[in-house]
Amino acid sequence: MYAGEIVEYGTVEEVFYDPRHPYTW
């Protein structure tokens, strides 16, 4: 999640557990 919005694709769970998303780190 970045700037309060979902980035690129997927649900919150997918984005949260996807290490390819630097926004979650």
PyMOL Python script that loads the backbone (N, CA, C, O; Angstrom):
from pymol import cmd

cmd.read_pdbstr("""\
ATOM      1  N   MET A   1       0.840  -1.199   0.000  1.00  0.00           N
ATOM      2  CA  MET A   1       0.000   0.000   0.000  1.00  0.00           C
ATOM      3  C   MET A   1       0.876   1.250   0.000  1.00  0.00           C
ATOM      4  O   MET A   1       1.816   1.357   0.787  1.00  0.00           O
ATOM      5  N   TYR A   2       0.569   2.173  -0.866  1.00  0.00           N
ATOM      6  CA  TYR A   2       1.376   3.380  -0.989  1.00  0.00           C
ATOM      7  C   TYR A   2       0.453   4.574  -1.139  1.00  0.00           C
ATOM      8  O   TYR A   2      -0.426   4.575  -2.001  1.00  0.00           O
ATOM      9  N   ALA A   3       0.645   5.592  -0.309  1.00  0.00           N
ATOM     10  CA  ALA A   3      -0.194   6.793  -0.329  1.00  0.00           C
ATOM     11  C   ALA A   3      -1.662   6.438  -0.091  1.00  0.00           C
ATOM     12  O   ALA A   3      -2.561   7.120  -0.583  1.00  0.00           O
ATOM     13  N   GLY A   4      -1.894   5.372   0.664  1.00  0.00           N
ATOM     14  CA  GLY A   4      -3.253   4.971   1.003  1.00  0.00           C
ATOM     15  C   GLY A   4      -3.986   4.268  -0.116  1.00  0.00           C
ATOM     16  O   GLY A   4      -5.198   4.072  -0.037  1.00  0.00           O
ATOM     17  N   GLU A   5      -3.262   3.883  -1.165  1.00  0.00           N
ATOM     18  CA  GLU A   5      -3.906   3.211  -2.289  1.00  0.00           C
ATOM     19  C   GLU A   5      -3.169   1.929  -2.652  1.00  0.00           C
ATOM     20  O   GLU A   5      -1.967   1.803  -2.417  1.00  0.00           O
ATOM     21  N   ILE A   6      -3.899   0.982  -3.224  1.00  0.00           N
ATOM     22  CA  ILE A   6      -3.278  -0.267  -3.666  1.00  0.00           C
ATOM     23  C   ILE A   6      -2.420   0.013  -4.898  1.00  0.00           C
ATOM     24  O   ILE A   6      -2.862   0.673  -5.838  1.00  0.00           O
ATOM     25  N   VAL A   7      -1.200  -0.493  -4.880  1.00  0.00           N
ATOM     26  CA  VAL A   7      -0.270  -0.245  -5.970  1.00  0.00           C
ATOM     27  C   VAL A   7      -0.297  -1.392  -6.968  1.00  0.00           C
ATOM     28  O   VAL A   7      -0.192  -2.560  -6.593  1.00  0.00           O
ATOM     29  N   GLU A   8      -0.439  -1.052  -8.221  1.00  0.00           N
ATOM     30  CA  GLU A   8      -0.363  -1.982  -9.344  1.00  0.00           C
ATOM     31  C   GLU A   8      -1.506  -2.992  -9.430  1.00  0.00           C
ATOM     32  O   GLU A   8      -2.350  -2.877 -10.319  1.00  0.00           O
ATOM     33  N   TYR A   9      -1.556  -3.966  -8.540  1.00  0.00           N
ATOM     34  CA  TYR A   9      -2.517  -5.053  -8.728  1.00  0.00           C
ATOM     35  C   TYR A   9      -2.763  -5.816  -7.431  1.00  0.00           C
ATOM     36  O   TYR A   9      -2.093  -5.589  -6.424  1.00  0.00           O
ATOM     37  N   GLY A  10      -3.730  -6.717  -7.473  1.00  0.00           N
ATOM     38  CA  GLY A  10      -3.946  -7.656  -6.384  1.00  0.00           C
ATOM     39  C   GLY A  10      -4.702  -7.084  -5.199  1.00  0.00           C
ATOM     40  O   GLY A  10      -4.979  -5.887  -5.124  1.00  0.00           O
ATOM     41  N   THR A  11      -5.028  -7.980  -4.276  1.00  0.00           N
ATOM     42  CA  THR A  11      -5.690  -7.587  -3.046  1.00  0.00           C
ATOM     43  C   THR A  11      -4.658  -7.096  -2.049  1.00  0.00           C
ATOM     44  O   THR A  11      -3.457  -7.130  -2.316  1.00  0.00           O
ATOM     45  N   VAL A  12      -5.133  -6.639  -0.899  1.00  0.00           N
ATOM     46  CA  VAL A  12      -4.217  -6.172   0.138  1.00  0.00           C
ATOM     47  C   VAL A  12      -3.306  -7.306   0.587  1.00  0.00           C
ATOM     48  O   VAL A  12      -2.117  -7.092   0.822  1.00  0.00           O
ATOM     49  N   GLU A  13      -3.853  -8.503   0.706  1.00  0.00           N
ATOM     50  CA  GLU A  13      -3.058  -9.647   1.130  1.00  0.00           C
ATOM     51  C   GLU A  13      -1.966  -9.971   0.119  1.00  0.00           C
ATOM     52  O   GLU A  13      -0.830 -10.254   0.500  1.00  0.00           O
ATOM     53  N   GLU A  14      -2.304  -9.933  -1.161  1.00  0.00           N
ATOM     54  CA  GLU A  14      -1.328 -10.250  -2.201  1.00  0.00           C
ATOM     55  C   GLU A  14      -0.198  -9.231  -2.218  1.00  0.00           C
ATOM     56  O   GLU A  14       0.976  -9.588  -2.321  1.00  0.00           O
ATOM     57  N   VAL A  15      -0.564  -7.969  -2.118  1.00  0.00           N
ATOM     58  CA  VAL A  15       0.447  -6.915  -2.134  1.00  0.00           C
ATOM     59  C   VAL A  15       1.313  -6.989  -0.883  1.00  0.00           C
ATOM     60  O   VAL A  15       2.524  -6.774  -0.944  1.00  0.00           O
ATOM     61  N   PHE A  16       0.688  -7.295   0.254  1.00  0.00           N
ATOM     62  CA  PHE A  16       1.416  -7.337   1.521  1.00  0.00           C
ATOM     63  C   PHE A  16       2.438  -8.465   1.550  1.00  0.00           C
ATOM     64  O   PHE A  16       3.540  -8.295   2.071  1.00  0.00           O
ATOM     65  N   TYR A  17       2.075  -9.611   0.993  1.00  0.00           N
ATOM     66  CA  TYR A  17       2.959 -10.773   1.044  1.00  0.00           C
ATOM     67  C   TYR A  17       3.867 -10.911  -0.173  1.00  0.00           C
ATOM     68  O   TYR A  17       4.691 -11.823  -0.240  1.00  0.00           O
ATOM     69  N   ASP A  18       3.711  -9.996  -1.141  1.00  0.00           N
ATOM     70  CA  ASP A  18       4.539 -10.069  -2.341  1.00  0.00           C
ATOM     71  C   ASP A  18       5.825  -9.273  -2.132  1.00  0.00           C
ATOM     72  O   ASP A  18       5.779  -8.045  -2.060  1.00  0.00           O
ATOM     73  N   PRO A  19       6.973  -9.948  -2.033  1.00  0.00           N
ATOM     74  CA  PRO A  19       8.254  -9.277  -1.775  1.00  0.00           C
ATOM     75  C   PRO A  19       8.696  -8.379  -2.916  1.00  0.00           C
ATOM     76  O   PRO A  19       9.628  -7.590  -2.757  1.00  0.00           O
ATOM     77  N   ARG A  20       8.038  -8.487  -4.065  1.00  0.00           N
ATOM     78  CA  ARG A  20       8.410  -7.654  -5.207  1.00  0.00           C
ATOM     79  C   ARG A  20       7.903  -6.228  -5.042  1.00  0.00           C
ATOM     80  O   ARG A  20       8.273  -5.342  -5.813  1.00  0.00           O
ATOM     81  N   HIS A  21       7.054  -6.002  -4.035  1.00  0.00           N
ATOM     82  CA  HIS A  21       6.533  -4.664  -3.789  1.00  0.00           C
ATOM     83  C   HIS A  21       7.338  -3.974  -2.693  1.00  0.00           C
ATOM     84  O   HIS A  21       7.142  -4.255  -1.511  1.00  0.00           O
ATOM     85  N   PRO A  22       8.229  -3.086  -3.070  1.00  0.00           N
ATOM     86  CA  PRO A  22       9.063  -2.379  -2.082  1.00  0.00           C
ATOM     87  C   PRO A  22       8.244  -1.453  -1.196  1.00  0.00           C
ATOM     88  O   PRO A  22       8.720  -1.026  -0.143  1.00  0.00           O
ATOM     89  N   TYR A  23       7.015  -1.134  -1.606  1.00  0.00           N
ATOM     90  CA  TYR A  23       6.179  -0.213  -0.840  1.00  0.00           C
ATOM     91  C   TYR A  23       5.752  -0.826   0.489  1.00  0.00           C
ATOM     92  O   TYR A  23       5.392  -0.108   1.422  1.00  0.00           O
ATOM     93  N   THR A  24       5.793  -2.162   0.573  1.00  0.00           N
ATOM     94  CA  THR A  24       5.335  -2.842   1.780  1.00  0.00           C
ATOM     95  C   THR A  24       6.459  -3.006   2.796  1.00  0.00           C
ATOM     96  O   THR A  24       6.210  -3.450   3.916  1.00  0.00           O
ATOM     97  N   TRP A  25       7.675  -2.660   2.432  1.00  0.00           N
ATOM     98  CA  TRP A  25       8.809  -2.846   3.336  1.00  0.00           C
ATOM     99  C   TRP A  25       9.043  -1.619   4.188  1.00  0.00           C
ATOM    100  O   TRP A  25       9.962  -1.603   5.007  1.00  0.00           O
TER     101      TRP A  25
END
""", "prot")
cmd.dss("prot")
cmd.show_as("cartoon", "prot")
cmd.util.cbc("prot")
cmd.orient("prot")
